[in-house]
């Protein structure tokens, strides 16, 4: 079965949004009213965020390859992206743009990844591999 139109485009959009989000966190302005956490928490947080980012990029890679588990993971992330609009008023302008972009992409994914042709593409290899 042929790859659905827009699959690679949506994968690259997710990569771009993830990179922009990471750069926003890296270059976030210092908040003078907040106290600095202890140094060991910075290491723990940086390690955790790095591991999560690696998992996200692996998931996007396998989504572009057409793996059904990655489609399901993207659907779950889409629900979380739409739900994250709750904090829309509590982030700066750049954060609002990124949050809105992820939420719009999430709404699109919730529809598009559940259409018959796209779902069939992702499930194309499941029946033949079950007999192994």
N, C-alpha and C positions, 0 to 999 in steps of 0.2 A: 504494500500500500504506500502511496506517495505521502511525503511529509506535508502536513497541512500548511497552507499559506499563513505566514505570520509567526510561525513557531520560532525561527531563528531571530526574527525581529524582536519578539517579546523577550527572548532570552537575553539579547543584547541590551534591551531597555532595562531589564532587571539588574544586569551587571553595571550599567551606567548609574542607575539610582543607588545601588549599593556602594559604589565608589564615591559618589557625591556625598552620601550619608557618612561614610568613613572620613572623608576630607573635612566635612562640617564638624565632626567630633574632634578631629585632630586640631583644627584651627579655631575651635570655639573660643570666644572671648572669655577672659577671666572674670569671674563674678566676685567682686570685692566683699560682698556681704556673707559669702559662704566660707566656712572654715575648711582648711585643707585636710583631707584624710591622711592617716598615717601612711608612710611609704610602702609598707607591705601590702596595704589594700590597693595601692596603685598597680603593683605587680600582679596581684590576683585579678583585678579588674581587666587589665590589659591582656593577660593570658586568656581569660574567659572570653572576652570580646574577639580575640584573634581566633580562638577555636570555633566560636559560633560563625565567624565570617568564613572560615575554611569550609565548614559544613554547608553554609549557604551556597558558596561557589561550586562545591561538588554537586549539590542538589540541582543547581542551574545547569551544570554541564550534562548531567544525566537526563534532565528535562529536555534539553536540546537533542539528546540522543534518542528520546522517545520512550523512556522507561516509565511504566505506569506508577510505580511507587513515588517517583519524582513528581508526577502530575498530582497525585494525592497530597504530597507534601506542599506543593505550590497552592493547591486549593485550601489547605489548612492555613498557610501563611496569608492567603488572600482574606480569609475570615478575620484573622488577627489584624491585617492592615486596615480593613474597614472599621473594625472595632477600635483601633487606635485613634480614630478621629475624636474620641472622648477627650484626649489631651490637646486638641487643636488650639485652644485658647491659652495654653500654658507653655508654648514654645515660641521662639523668636520667628521672624519673618521667613528666614531661610528654612527653618525647621517646618514651618507651616507649608511651604511649597513642596518640600520633600514628602511630608506626611500626606498631603493631598494627592500628590502624584502616585504614591504607593496605594492609597485608597482607591483612586480611579482605576489603576491597573488591577487591583484586587477585585473590584466589581466586574471589570471586563473578564478577568480569568474565571470568576464564578459562573459567568454565562458561557464563555467560549470553550472552556475545558470540559464542559458538560454537554456540548452539542454532539450529535451522533457521530459525525465523521471524525472529529478530533478524538473522541473517546475510543472509537474503533481503531484509530492509528496507534494509540497508546496500549491498547489491549491486543494488538495483532499477534504477539508471540506467546500469549499465555496458554492457549489451548494446545499448541504443539509441544510445549515444554512440560506440561503436566504429566505426560506419560513416562518421563524419564525417571 
